[in-house]
Amino acid sequence: MSEDVARDGDDRQDGGSDPQGWWGPPVAGDEVASLVGSLERQRATFAWKVGGLDREALSATLGPSAITLGGLVKHLAFVEVFHLCTRVNGRRPGDPWEGVDWDATPDWPWSSAADDDPAYLYGLWRDAVVRARASLADAVADGGLDRPIAWSDDPDATPSVRRVLVDLIEEYARHVGHADLYREAIDGVVGEDPPEVPALYPLPARRG
């Protein structure tokens, strides 16, 4: 490994499709930059894989699975808000999430997505990312990744902000894999990295 790449605080990107540094972890950044960059790369890739589709494509299923791309969009919109706003900082999720009877319809984001227009689903996810991004920044500024989160469903455990951030990265990684398969089946789009900034992706502040 070269000395340039190995030095601490190197905020250059690790290649791929993001030479301008909008998403992706730095080659040798600190823990926050590395984890947040990893999450942003998952968000950008997800936005590329699910973006620009009509209702029929967003509602399509593959094989025996009931998963749809529209369901993934709505599910991850909820997960963003729930993890980084409600769990981390105790903030109310707001609409549409507070109007759902979760006991009666625990799969509501998945089952209701077919009734939604693509513009609504895309807007829901974009707004959730912007809210979650700001909430995480507030948490990092107020105690860092070691800070206990505000709300946990386990009374015997108080996860850190770090743990919730890792959970969200894992959640995205799993569902980006789903989106890969579905998008290829819909229109043949394949690839690991977005070839350009996805239209659906709300750009974060550029590092550096």
C-alpha positions in Angstrom: 0.0 0.0 0.0 1.4 3.4 -0.9 2.2 6.0 1.8 -0.3 8.4 0.2 -3.2 5.9 0.5 -2.2 4.7 4.0 -2.0 8.2 5.7 -4.6 9.1 8.2 -7.4 11.4 7.2 -7.1 10.8 3.4 -10.5 11.9 2.2 -10.1 10.8 -1.4 -12.6 8.3 -2.7 -11.8 4.7 -3.4 -12.6 4.9 -7.1 -15.8 3.5 -8.6 -18.3 5.9 -10.2 -18.0 8.7 -7.7 -14.8 10.6 -8.6 -16.3 13.9 -7.3 -16.8 12.6 -3.8 -20.5 12.7 -3.4 -20.8 9.2 -1.9 -18.6 6.3 -0.9 -16.2 6.1 2.0 -12.8 7.8 1.9 -9.8 5.6 1.3 -8.4 6.2 4.8 -10.9 8.4 6.7 -12.0 8.3 10.3 -14.7 6.0 11.6 -17.6 8.4 11.0 -16.6 9.3 7.5 -16.1 5.6 6.7 -19.4 4.4 8.0 -21.4 7.4 6.7 -19.7 7.0 3.3 -20.6 3.4 3.2 -24.2 4.2 3.9 -24.3 6.9 1.3 -22.9 4.5 -1.3 -25.7 2.1 -0.5 -28.2 4.9 -0.8 -26.9 6.0 -4.1 -26.8 2.5 -5.5 -30.3 1.9 -4.4 -31.5 5.1 -5.9 -30.0 4.0 -9.2 -31.5 0.6 -9.2 -35.1 1.6 -8.3 -35.3 5.0 -10.0 -37.1 6.1 -13.1 -39.7 3.3 -13.1 -43.5 3.4 -13.6 -46.1 1.9 -11.3 -46.2 -1.4 -13.3 -42.4 -1.9 -12.9 -42.4 -0.9 -9.2 -45.2 -3.5 -8.6 -43.6 -6.3 -10.5 -42.6 -9.5 -8.6 -39.9 -12.0 -9.4 -40.4 -15.8 -9.0 -42.3 -16.8 -5.8 -41.3 -13.7 -3.9 -43.8 -11.0 -3.0 -41.1 -8.4 -2.8 -41.5 -5.4 -5.2 -39.2 -2.5 -5.9 -42.0 -0.1 -4.8 -42.2 -2.1 -1.5 -38.5 -1.8 -1.1 -38.6 2.0 -1.6 -41.4 2.4 1.0 -39.8 0.0 3.5 -36.4 1.7 3.4 -38.1 5.1 3.7 -39.6 3.9 7.0 -36.4 2.2 8.1 -34.4 5.5 7.5 -36.8 7.5 9.7 -37.3 4.8 12.4 -33.6 4.1 12.9 -31.9 7.4 12.6 -34.7 9.8 13.7 -36.8 7.8 16.2 -34.3 5.3 17.6 -31.3 7.6 17.7 -32.8 10.9 18.7 -36.3 10.1 19.9 -38.0 12.1 17.2 -41.5 11.3 16.1 -41.7 9.6 12.7 -44.5 11.7 11.4 -46.8 10.9 8.5 -47.6 8.5 7.0 -46.0 6.3 9.6 -47.9 7.5 12.7 -51.3 6.8 11.0 -50.6 3.1 10.5 -52.0 0.3 12.7 -48.8 -1.6 12.9 -50.3 -4.4 15.0 -53.0 -5.1 12.4 -50.7 -4.5 9.3 -47.1 -5.1 10.3 -46.1 -5.4 6.6 -47.9 -2.2 5.6 -44.9 -0.6 3.8 -44.7 -3.6 1.6 -48.4 -4.4 1.1 -49.5 -0.8 0.5 -46.9 0.3 -2.0 -48.8 -1.0 -5.1 -51.5 1.7 -4.3 -49.0 4.5 -4.4 -47.9 6.6 -7.4 -44.2 6.4 -8.2 -43.7 10.1 -7.5 -45.1 9.7 -4.1 -42.9 6.7 -3.3 -39.8 8.4 -4.6 -40.6 11.6 -2.7 -41.2 9.6 0.5 -37.8 7.9 0.3 -35.9 11.1 -0.6 -37.5 13.1 2.3 -36.7 10.2 4.7 -33.0 10.2 3.6 -32.7 14.0 4.1 -34.4 13.8 7.5 -32.3 10.7 8.6 -29.0 12.3 7.3 -29.7 15.5 9.4 -30.6 13.5 12.5 -27.5 11.4 12.3 -25.4 14.5 11.9 -27.0 15.9 15.1 -26.3 12.7 17.0 -22.6 12.7 15.9 -22.3 16.3 17.0 -23.9 15.5 20.3 -21.8 12.7 21.7 -20.5 10.8 18.6 -21.0 7.2 17.7 -20.5 6.0 21.3 -23.6 8.0 22.4 -26.5 5.8 23.6 -29.6 6.0 21.4 -32.7 7.6 22.7 -35.1 4.7 22.3 -34.6 0.9 22.3 -37.2 -1.9 22.2 -35.0 -4.0 24.5 -35.2 -2.7 28.1 -32.1 -4.6 28.9 -29.9 -3.1 26.2 -29.0 0.5 25.1 -27.4 0.4 21.7 -25.0 3.0 20.6 -25.4 5.3 17.6 -22.7 3.2 16.0 -24.7 0.0 16.3 -27.8 1.6 14.7 -25.7 3.0 11.8 -24.2 -0.4 11.2 -27.7 -2.0 11.3 -28.9 0.5 8.6 -25.9 -0.2 6.4 -26.7 -4.0 6.6 -30.3 -3.4 5.9 -29.5 -1.4 2.7 -26.9 -3.9 1.6 -29.4 -6.7 1.7 -32.1 -4.8 -0.2 -29.7 -3.4 -2.8 -29.1 -7.1 -3.6 -32.8 -7.6 -4.1 -33.0 -4.5 -6.3 -30.1 -5.7 -8.4 -32.1 -8.8 -9.4 -35.4 -7.1 -9.9 -34.0 -4.3 -12.0 -32.1 -6.7 -14.3 -35.4 -8.6 -14.8 -37.3 -5.5 -15.6 -35.1 -3.8 -18.2 -31.7 -5.4 -18.2 -29.9 -2.7 -16.1 -26.9 -4.3 -14.4 -23.8 -3.0 -12.7 -22.2 -2.4 -9.3 -21.8 1.4 -9.3 -24.1 4.2 -10.6 -22.7 5.5 -13.9 -23.7 9.0 -12.8 -25.5 10.8 -10.0 -28.9 9.0 -9.8 -31.8 11.4 -10.3 -33.5 10.0 -7.3 -30.5 10.4 -4.9 -30.6 13.5 -2.7 -27.0 14.7 -2.8 -25.2 15.2 0.5 -22.8 18.0 1.2 -19.6 17.3 -0.6 -16.7 16.4 1.7 -13.6 18.4 1.8 
